[in-house]
Amino acid sequence: MTEASQRVGADRKRAGRDGRVKAHPPAFTARTAGAALKRLRREAASWQAPVLALMAAEEDDPFKTLIGCILSLRTKDQTTAIAAPRLFALADTPQQMLAIEPAQLERAIYPVGFYRTKVRVIRDICRDLIERFGGQVPDRIDALLTLKGVGRKTANLVVTQAFRKPGICVDTHVHRISNRWGLVRTKTPEQTEAALRRVLPRRFWIEYNGLLVAFGQTICQPVSPWCSRCVLAPRCPRIGVVRSR
Ligand code: SF4
C-alpha cells in the first residue's frame, strides 16, 4: 500500500456520521504553535516522560547537562536517567572526572550505548574544558561546537537548558512533531533548527525541546501517535501521519 493510499484510509477513519471526510486543519503558524505550546505546558505535569527524569538528574548544571547529553546519544532516556546520577555521584566536575579510572566510569554508565567510546569522549571534553575554558562549560553555541564530540543538538541543549539562553535543540522528536504540525517542512534536524529559528517566536525557544521531547515520548509517538488522547487533535493537520491510535 502506498503512503498516499494509507493516508486516504486514515482520512476515512475520520469521516463523520454523514460519511463525508473531514478536512484536515491547516498547518500550524507561529501563532497557533504558540497556543499549542501553552496548552502542552499545562499538560506536561501529567506525563510520565523519561526526559523529565533525565532533566531532573542534570539539575540545570552546565557540566551535568553537557555530559548527560553525550550519554543520551543513541540511548533511551530511561537508561540515561539511571546511568547519569550514578556517574555524577562519582564525579561532577571535569577535574573529578579525569581523576577516575576509565574502567570505573564505564561501569558507572553501563548499559548506555557505546559506553566505552562515550567515556573516551567525556574525558577528551573534560581535558579540553580545563585547557581552553578554565574548567567551565562555555555558554555560547559556537564555543561549545569546538569541543570534540559536541554537535548542534548538544550545544543547543546546554545553552537553553543550563544557561536559559536562546537556542533550539532539535532531536528526532522535535523534528518529527514540528513537521507533523506543518510548522516546518524539512528533511533533517539541521534544516528543522534553521527553519524554526525563522518561524518560532524567540520566547518559545528555550522550552521547545523539553516540551516536545516529553510530548513525543508519551503522546505524539513516532510510528503510531495517540491522536485520540491528544489535546491538540482538533487543530492538528497530522501531516505524514498514516497510522494513529
Ligand atoms: S498526537 Fe496526533 S493530533 Fe496530537 S500532535 Fe501528534 S499527530 Fe497531532
py3Dmol code that shows the C-alpha trace and the ligand (Angstrom):
import py3Dmol

protein = """\
ATOM      1  CA  MET A   1       0.000   0.000   0.000  1.00  0.00           C
ATOM      2  CA  THR A   2       1.382   3.405  -0.923  1.00  0.00           C
ATOM      3  CA  GLU A   3       1.708   6.216   1.619  1.00  0.00           C
ATOM      4  CA  ALA A   4      -0.965   8.170  -0.267  1.00  0.00           C
ATOM      5  CA  SER A   5      -3.492   5.327  -0.071  1.00  0.00           C
ATOM      6  CA  GLN A   6      -2.708   4.794   3.623  1.00  0.00           C
ATOM      7  CA  ARG A   7      -3.402   8.471   4.152  1.00  0.00           C
ATOM      8  CA  VAL A   8      -6.764   8.102   2.375  1.00  0.00           C
ATOM      9  CA  GLY A   9      -7.518   5.234   4.774  1.00  0.00           C
ATOM     10  CA  ALA A  10      -6.665   7.419   7.727  1.00  0.00           C
ATOM     11  CA  ASP A  11      -8.912  10.153   6.339  1.00  0.00           C
ATOM     12  CA  ARG A  12     -11.781   7.714   6.007  1.00  0.00           C
ATOM     13  CA  LYS A  13     -11.445   6.757   9.653  1.00  0.00           C
ATOM     14  CA  ARG A  14     -12.055  10.425  10.442  1.00  0.00           C
ATOM     15  CA  ALA A  15     -15.242  10.550   8.369  1.00  0.00           C
ATOM     16  CA  GLY A  16     -18.292  11.937  10.157  1.00  0.00           C
ATOM     17  CA  ARG A  17     -21.693  10.216  10.503  1.00  0.00           C
ATOM     18  CA  ASP A  18     -22.742  11.590   7.152  1.00  0.00           C
ATOM     19  CA  GLY A  19     -19.813   9.674   5.633  1.00  0.00           C
ATOM     20  CA  ARG A  20     -18.069  12.812   4.485  1.00  0.00           C
ATOM     21  CA  VAL A  21     -14.347  13.038   5.143  1.00  0.00           C
ATOM     22  CA  LYS A  22     -13.444  15.868   7.482  1.00  0.00           C
ATOM     23  CA  ALA A  23     -10.818  18.177   6.023  1.00  0.00           C
ATOM     24  CA  HIS A  24      -7.554  18.344   7.942  1.00  0.00           C
ATOM     25  CA  PRO A  25      -6.976  21.617   9.749  1.00  0.00           C
ATOM     26  CA  PRO A  26      -4.387  23.951   8.214  1.00  0.00           C
ATOM     27  CA  ALA A  27      -0.703  23.770   9.098  1.00  0.00           C
ATOM     28  CA  PHE A  28       0.379  25.451  12.308  1.00  0.00           C
ATOM     29  CA  THR A  29       1.585  29.022  12.141  1.00  0.00           C
ATOM     30  CA  ALA A  30       3.747  30.852  14.670  1.00  0.00           C
ATOM     31  CA  ARG A  31       0.545  31.946  16.432  1.00  0.00           C
ATOM     32  CA  THR A  32      -1.138  28.525  16.589  1.00  0.00           C
ATOM     33  CA  ALA A  33       2.154  26.844  17.557  1.00  0.00           C
ATOM     34  CA  GLY A  34       2.421  29.308  20.439  1.00  0.00           C
ATOM     35  CA  ALA A  35      -1.095  28.416  21.585  1.00  0.00           C
ATOM     36  CA  ALA A  36      -0.266  24.699  21.269  1.00  0.00           C
ATOM     37  CA  LEU A  37       2.868  25.091  23.392  1.00  0.00           C
ATOM     38  CA  LYS A  38       0.930  26.891  26.115  1.00  0.00           C
ATOM     39  CA  ARG A  39      -1.562  24.017  26.111  1.00  0.00           C
ATOM     40  CA  LEU A  40       1.209  21.407  26.294  1.00  0.00           C
ATOM     41  CA  ARG A  41       2.845  23.315  29.152  1.00  0.00           C
ATOM     42  CA  ARG A  42      -0.328  22.818  31.182  1.00  0.00           C
ATOM     43  CA  GLU A  43      -0.486  19.108  30.292  1.00  0.00           C
ATOM     44  CA  ALA A  44       3.181  18.250  30.831  1.00  0.00           C
ATOM     45  CA  ALA A  45       2.888  17.597  34.576  1.00  0.00           C
ATOM     46  CA  SER A  46       0.633  14.606  33.886  1.00  0.00           C
ATOM     47  CA  TRP A  47       3.080  12.888  31.511  1.00  0.00           C
ATOM     48  CA  GLN A  48       5.448  10.233  32.834  1.00  0.00           C
ATOM     49  CA  ALA A  49       8.100  11.239  30.306  1.00  0.00           C
ATOM     50  CA  PRO A  50      11.608   9.750  30.728  1.00  0.00           C
ATOM     51  CA  VAL A  51      13.181  13.011  29.583  1.00  0.00           C
ATOM     52  CA  LEU A  52      11.787  14.782  32.653  1.00  0.00           C
ATOM     53  CA  ALA A  53      13.637  12.350  34.942  1.00  0.00           C
ATOM     54  CA  LEU A  54      16.809  12.947  32.963  1.00  0.00           C
ATOM     55  CA  MET A  55      16.453  16.729  33.173  1.00  0.00           C
ATOM     56  CA  ALA A  56      15.944  16.435  36.941  1.00  0.00           C
ATOM     57  CA  ALA A  57      19.165  14.378  37.210  1.00  0.00           C
ATOM     58  CA  GLU A  58      21.061  17.127  35.382  1.00  0.00           C
ATOM     59  CA  GLU A  59      19.765  19.856  37.722  1.00  0.00           C
ATOM     60  CA  ASP A  60      20.273  22.513  35.011  1.00  0.00           C
ATOM     61  CA  ASP A  61      24.006  22.331  35.841  1.00  0.00           C
ATOM     62  CA  PRO A  62      26.008  23.124  32.645  1.00  0.00           C
ATOM     63  CA  PHE A  63      28.556  20.324  33.139  1.00  0.00           C
ATOM     64  CA  LYS A  64      25.899  17.725  34.008  1.00  0.00           C
ATOM     65  CA  THR A  65      23.712  18.859  31.100  1.00  0.00           C
ATOM     66  CA  LEU A  66      26.635  18.565  28.679  1.00  0.00           C
ATOM     67  CA  ILE A  67      27.731  15.147  29.906  1.00  0.00           C
ATOM     68  CA  GLY A  68      24.123  13.918  30.218  1.00  0.00           C
ATOM     69  CA  CYS A  69      23.514  14.837  26.577  1.00  0.00           C
ATOM     70  CA  ILE A  70      26.621  12.913  25.474  1.00  0.00           C
ATOM     71  CA  LEU A  71      25.373   9.879  27.422  1.00  0.00           C
ATOM     72  CA  SER A  72      21.906  10.140  25.870  1.00  0.00           C
ATOM     73  CA  LEU A  73      23.086   9.971  22.258  1.00  0.00           C
ATOM     74  CA  ARG A  74      21.688   6.772  20.696  1.00  0.00           C
ATOM     75  CA  THR A  75      20.441   5.688  24.123  1.00  0.00           C
ATOM     76  CA  LYS A  76      16.941   5.694  25.582  1.00  0.00           C
ATOM     77  CA  ASP A  77      16.287   8.464  28.097  1.00  0.00           C
ATOM     78  CA  GLN A  78      15.095   5.817  30.589  1.00  0.00           C
ATOM     79  CA  THR A  79      18.591   4.277  30.531  1.00  0.00           C
ATOM     80  CA  THR A  80      20.399   7.613  30.653  1.00  0.00           C
ATOM     81  CA  ALA A  81      18.241   8.836  33.549  1.00  0.00           C
ATOM     82  CA  ILE A  82      19.540   5.925  35.658  1.00  0.00           C
ATOM     83  CA  ALA A  83      23.163   5.991  34.478  1.00  0.00           C
ATOM     84  CA  ALA A  84      23.696   9.764  34.746  1.00  0.00           C
ATOM     85  CA  PRO A  85      23.142  10.073  38.534  1.00  0.00           C
ATOM     86  CA  ARG A  86      25.457   7.069  39.028  1.00  0.00           C
ATOM     87  CA  LEU A  87      28.176   8.870  37.100  1.00  0.00           C
ATOM     88  CA  PHE A  88      27.607  12.248  38.796  1.00  0.00           C
ATOM     89  CA  ALA A  89      27.782  10.576  42.215  1.00  0.00           C
ATOM     90  CA  LEU A  90      31.385   9.690  41.320  1.00  0.00           C
ATOM     91  CA  ALA A  91      32.317  12.951  39.594  1.00  0.00           C
ATOM     92  CA  ASP A  92      30.519  16.143  38.673  1.00  0.00           C
ATOM     93  CA  THR A  93      33.400  18.376  37.570  1.00  0.00           C
ATOM     94  CA  PRO A  94      35.946  17.953  34.741  1.00  0.00           C
ATOM     95  CA  GLN A  95      38.780  17.575  37.260  1.00  0.00           C
ATOM     96  CA  GLN A  96      36.994  14.861  39.235  1.00  0.00           C
ATOM     97  CA  MET A  97      36.054  13.031  36.037  1.00  0.00           C
ATOM     98  CA  LEU A  98      39.707  12.850  34.923  1.00  0.00           C
ATOM     99  CA  ALA A  99      40.826  11.626  38.351  1.00  0.00           C
ATOM    100  CA  ILE A 100      38.761   8.440  37.995  1.00  0.00           C
ATOM    101  CA  GLU A 101      39.887   5.337  36.131  1.00  0.00           C
ATOM    102  CA  PRO A 102      38.135   4.956  32.754  1.00  0.00           C
ATOM    103  CA  ALA A 103      37.067   1.398  33.651  1.00  0.00           C
ATOM    104  CA  GLN A 104      35.222   2.720  36.712  1.00  0.00           C
ATOM    105  CA  LEU A 105      33.467   5.342  34.590  1.00  0.00           C
ATOM    106  CA  GLU A 106      32.498   2.649  32.083  1.00  0.00           C
ATOM    107  CA  ARG A 107      30.963   0.556  34.858  1.00  0.00           C
ATOM    108  CA  ALA A 108      29.037   3.577  36.121  1.00  0.00           C
ATOM    109  CA  ILE A 109      27.394   4.391  32.795  1.00  0.00           C
ATOM    110  CA  TYR A 110      26.807   0.823  31.544  1.00  0.00           C
ATOM    111  CA  PRO A 111      24.435  -0.084  29.759  1.00  0.00           C
ATOM    112  CA  VAL A 112      24.403   3.277  27.969  1.00  0.00           C
ATOM    113  CA  GLY A 113      25.046   2.699  24.253  1.00  0.00           C
ATOM    114  CA  PHE A 114      28.694   2.849  23.119  1.00  0.00           C
ATOM    115  CA  TYR A 115      29.703   3.291  26.764  1.00  0.00           C
ATOM    116  CA  ARG A 116      33.429   2.764  26.152  1.00  0.00           C
ATOM    117  CA  THR A 117      33.542   5.326  23.346  1.00  0.00           C
ATOM    118  CA  LYS A 118      31.493   7.748  25.410  1.00  0.00           C
ATOM    119  CA  VAL A 119      33.927   7.549  28.332  1.00  0.00           C
ATOM    120  CA  ARG A 120      36.730   8.472  25.904  1.00  0.00           C
ATOM    121  CA  VAL A 121      34.672  11.382  24.533  1.00  0.00           C
ATOM    122  CA  ILE A 122      33.779  12.593  28.021  1.00  0.00           C
ATOM    123  CA  ARG A 123      37.427  12.516  29.137  1.00  0.00           C
ATOM    124  CA  ASP A 124      38.503  14.405  25.984  1.00  0.00           C
ATOM    125  CA  ILE A 125      35.846  17.037  26.645  1.00  0.00           C
ATOM    126  CA  CYS A 126      36.957  17.360  30.271  1.00  0.00           C
ATOM    127  CA  ARG A 127      40.593  17.869  29.214  1.00  0.00           C
ATOM    128  CA  ASP A 128      39.509  20.453  26.661  1.00  0.00           C
ATOM    129  CA  LEU A 129      37.337  22.292  29.179  1.00  0.00           C
ATOM    130  CA  ILE A 130      40.272  22.539  31.595  1.00  0.00           C
ATOM    131  CA  GLU A 131      42.854  23.544  28.982  1.00  0.00           C
ATOM    132  CA  ARG A 132      40.802  26.048  26.987  1.00  0.00           C
ATOM    133  CA  PHE A 133      37.903  27.172  29.190  1.00  0.00           C
ATOM    134  CA  GLY A 134      39.316  27.215  32.733  1.00  0.00           C
ATOM    135  CA  GLY A 135      37.298  24.133  33.663  1.00  0.00           C
ATOM    136  CA  GLN A 136      33.995  25.881  32.896  1.00  0.00           C
ATOM    137  CA  VAL A 137      31.408  24.937  30.273  1.00  0.00           C
ATOM    138  CA  PRO A 138      31.087  27.789  27.756  1.00  0.00           C
ATOM    139  CA  ASP A 139      27.657  29.379  27.322  1.00  0.00           C
ATOM    140  CA  ARG A 140      27.900  30.032  23.560  1.00  0.00           C
ATOM    141  CA  ILE A 141      26.928  27.596  20.812  1.00  0.00           C
ATOM    142  CA  ASP A 142      29.965  28.408  18.653  1.00  0.00           C
ATOM    143  CA  ALA A 143      32.354  27.760  21.561  1.00  0.00           C
ATOM    144  CA  LEU A 144      30.605  24.519  22.517  1.00  0.00           C
ATOM    145  CA  LEU A 145      30.858  23.289  18.934  1.00  0.00           C
ATOM    146  CA  THR A 146      34.657  23.463  19.176  1.00  0.00           C
ATOM    147  CA  LEU A 147      34.581  20.634  21.755  1.00  0.00           C
ATOM    148  CA  LYS A 148      35.232  17.269  20.136  1.00  0.00           C
ATOM    149  CA  GLY A 149      32.071  15.147  20.172  1.00  0.00           C
ATOM    150  CA  VAL A 150      29.699  18.084  20.647  1.00  0.00           C
ATOM    151  CA  GLY A 151      27.211  18.704  17.829  1.00  0.00           C
ATOM    152  CA  ARG A 152      24.448  21.252  17.343  1.00  0.00           C
ATOM    153  CA  LYS A 153      21.897  19.245  19.334  1.00  0.00           C
ATOM    154  CA  THR A 154      24.123  19.057  22.407  1.00  0.00           C
ATOM    155  CA  ALA A 155      25.308  22.666  22.098  1.00  0.00           C
ATOM    156  CA  ASN A 156      21.754  23.991  21.820  1.00  0.00           C
ATOM    157  CA  LEU A 157      20.610  21.876  24.759  1.00  0.00           C
ATOM    158  CA  VAL A 158      23.377  23.205  27.003  1.00  0.00           C
ATOM    159  CA  VAL A 159      22.734  26.885  26.220  1.00  0.00           C
ATOM    160  CA  THR A 160      18.955  26.552  26.601  1.00  0.00           C
ATOM    161  CA  GLN A 161      18.591  24.123  29.491  1.00  0.00           C
ATOM    162  CA  ALA A 162      21.597  25.064  31.606  1.00  0.00           C
ATOM    163  CA  PHE A 163      22.091  28.753  30.762  1.00  0.00           C
ATOM    164  CA  ARG A 164      18.486  29.666  29.818  1.00  0.00           C
ATOM    165  CA  LYS A 165      19.804  31.390  26.707  1.00  0.00           C
ATOM    166  CA  PRO A 166      18.086  31.293  23.300  1.00  0.00           C
ATOM    167  CA  GLY A 167      18.686  28.232  21.155  1.00  0.00           C
ATOM    168  CA  ILE A 168      16.610  25.446  19.648  1.00  0.00           C
ATOM    169  CA  CYS A 169      17.684  21.907  20.372  1.00  0.00           C
ATOM    170  CA  VAL A 170      16.338  19.659  17.620  1.00  0.00           C
ATOM    171  CA  ASP A 171      16.295  15.924  18.196  1.00  0.00           C
ATOM    172  CA  THR A 172      14.175  13.270  16.493  1.00  0.00           C
ATOM    173  CA  HIS A 173      11.006  14.203  18.467  1.00  0.00           C
ATOM    174  CA  VAL A 174      11.295  17.929  17.762  1.00  0.00           C
ATOM    175  CA  HIS A 175      11.990  17.244  14.074  1.00  0.00           C
ATOM    176  CA  ARG A 176       9.050  14.840  13.689  1.00  0.00           C
ATOM    177  CA  ILE A 177       6.435  16.844  15.588  1.00  0.00           C
ATOM    178  CA  SER A 178       7.347  20.195  14.027  1.00  0.00           C
ATOM    179  CA  ASN A 179       6.780  18.569  10.623  1.00  0.00           C
ATOM    180  CA  ARG A 180       3.517  16.867  11.681  1.00  0.00           C
ATOM    181  CA  TRP A 181       2.259  20.285  12.718  1.00  0.00           C
ATOM    182  CA  GLY A 182       3.330  21.740   9.374  1.00  0.00           C
ATOM    183  CA  LEU A 183       5.264  24.415  11.224  1.00  0.00           C
ATOM    184  CA  VAL A 184       8.264  23.406   9.122  1.00  0.00           C
ATOM    185  CA  ARG A 185       8.649  21.220   6.023  1.00  0.00           C
ATOM    186  CA  THR A 186      12.111  19.763   6.379  1.00  0.00           C
ATOM    187  CA  LYS A 187      14.071  16.595   5.821  1.00  0.00           C
ATOM    188  CA  THR A 188      16.769  16.781   8.518  1.00  0.00           C
ATOM    189  CA  PRO A 189      17.078  18.048  12.105  1.00  0.00           C
ATOM    190  CA  GLU A 190      19.619  20.642  10.893  1.00  0.00           C
ATOM    191  CA  GLN A 191      17.082  22.036   8.412  1.00  0.00           C
ATOM    192  CA  THR A 192      14.439  21.978  11.144  1.00  0.00           C
ATOM    193  CA  GLU A 193      16.598  24.015  13.508  1.00  0.00           C
ATOM    194  CA  ALA A 194      17.229  26.634  10.795  1.00  0.00           C
ATOM    195  CA  ALA A 195      13.532  26.769   9.845  1.00  0.00           C
ATOM    196  CA  LEU A 196      12.361  27.009  13.470  1.00  0.00           C
ATOM    197  CA  ARG A 197      14.780  29.846  14.102  1.00  0.00           C
ATOM    198  CA  ARG A 198      12.927  31.730  11.338  1.00  0.00           C
ATOM    199  CA  VAL A 199       9.310  30.924  12.268  1.00  0.00           C
ATOM    200  CA  LEU A 200       9.134  30.233  16.005  1.00  0.00           C
ATOM    201  CA  PRO A 201       8.927  33.309  18.275  1.00  0.00           C
ATOM    202  CA  ARG A 202      12.040  33.543  20.470  1.00  0.00           C
ATOM    203  CA  ARG A 203      10.067  33.417  23.685  1.00  0.00           C
ATOM    204  CA  PHE A 204       9.278  29.748  22.984  1.00  0.00           C
ATOM    205  CA  TRP A 205      12.789  28.589  22.048  1.00  0.00           C
ATOM    206  CA  ILE A 206      14.082  27.586  25.462  1.00  0.00           C
ATOM    207  CA  GLU A 207      11.166  25.358  26.432  1.00  0.00           C
ATOM    208  CA  TYR A 208      10.515  23.968  22.947  1.00  0.00           C
ATOM    209  CA  ASN A 209      12.810  20.939  23.216  1.00  0.00           C
ATOM    210  CA  GLY A 210      11.798  19.800  26.706  1.00  0.00           C
ATOM    211  CA  LEU A 211       8.085  20.075  25.934  1.00  0.00           C
ATOM    212  CA  LEU A 212       8.216  18.357  22.554  1.00  0.00           C
ATOM    213  CA  VAL A 213      10.511  15.548  23.688  1.00  0.00           C
ATOM    214  CA  ALA A 214       8.212  14.767  26.630  1.00  0.00           C
ATOM    215  CA  PHE A 215       5.170  15.035  24.322  1.00  0.00           C
ATOM    216  CA  GLY A 216       6.863  12.814  21.721  1.00  0.00           C
ATOM    217  CA  GLN A 217       7.761  10.160  24.278  1.00  0.00           C
ATOM    218  CA  THR A 218       4.221   9.921  25.650  1.00  0.00           C
ATOM    219  CA  ILE A 219       1.594  11.102  23.101  1.00  0.00           C
ATOM    220  CA  CYS A 220       2.892  12.101  19.672  1.00  0.00           C
ATOM    221  CA  GLN A 221       4.972   8.944  19.348  1.00  0.00           C
ATOM    222  CA  PRO A 222       6.923   8.066  16.206  1.00  0.00           C
ATOM    223  CA  VAL A 223       5.058   5.235  14.475  1.00  0.00           C
ATOM    224  CA  SER A 224       1.502   5.496  15.753  1.00  0.00           C
ATOM    225  CA  PRO A 225       0.755   8.659  17.733  1.00  0.00           C
ATOM    226  CA  TRP A 226      -2.011   8.722  20.366  1.00  0.00           C
ATOM    227  CA  CYS A 227      -4.155  11.262  18.486  1.00  0.00           C
ATOM    228  CA  SER A 228      -7.244  10.047  20.383  1.00  0.00           C
ATOM    229  CA  ARG A 229      -5.656  11.222  23.661  1.00  0.00           C
ATOM    230  CA  CYS A 230      -4.114  14.394  22.298  1.00  0.00           C
ATOM    231  CA  VAL A 231      -5.346  17.807  23.399  1.00  0.00           C
ATOM    232  CA  LEU A 232      -4.150  19.263  20.093  1.00  0.00           C
ATOM    233  CA  ALA A 233      -6.127  16.804  17.948  1.00  0.00           C
ATOM    234  CA  PRO A 234      -8.892  19.219  16.838  1.00  0.00           C
ATOM    235  CA  ARG A 235      -6.339  21.606  15.346  1.00  0.00           C
ATOM    236  CA  CYS A 236      -3.538  19.313  14.239  1.00  0.00           C
ATOM    237  CA  PRO A 237      -3.056  18.784  10.488  1.00  0.00           C
ATOM    238  CA  ARG A 238      -1.277  15.444  11.219  1.00  0.00           C
ATOM    239  CA  ILE A 239       0.979  15.812   8.208  1.00  0.00           C
ATOM    240  CA  GLY A 240       2.603  12.495   7.303  1.00  0.00           C
ATOM    241  CA  VAL A 241       0.663  10.529   9.941  1.00  0.00           C
ATOM    242  CA  VAL A 242      -0.505   7.341   8.258  1.00  0.00           C
ATOM    243  CA  ARG A 243      -1.455   5.369  11.377  1.00  0.00           C
ATOM    244  CA  SER A 244      -2.666   6.597  14.748  1.00  0.00           C
ATOM    245  CA  ARG A 245      -4.373   5.321  17.862  1.00  0.00           C
TER     246      ARG A 245
END
"""
ligand_1 = """\
8
SF4
S -0.683 13.078 18.641
Fe -1.735 13.279 16.663
S -3.113 15.037 16.916
Fe -1.549 15.146 18.552
S 0.081 16.450 17.746
Fe 0.634 14.332 17.275
S -0.167 13.969 15.213
Fe -1.172 15.806 16.007
"""
view = py3Dmol.view(width=600, height=400)
view.addModel(protein, "pdb")
view.setStyle({"model": 0}, {"cartoon": {"style": "trace"}})
view.addModel(ligand_1, "xyz")
view.setStyle({"model": 1}, {"stick": {}})
view.zoomTo()
view.show()
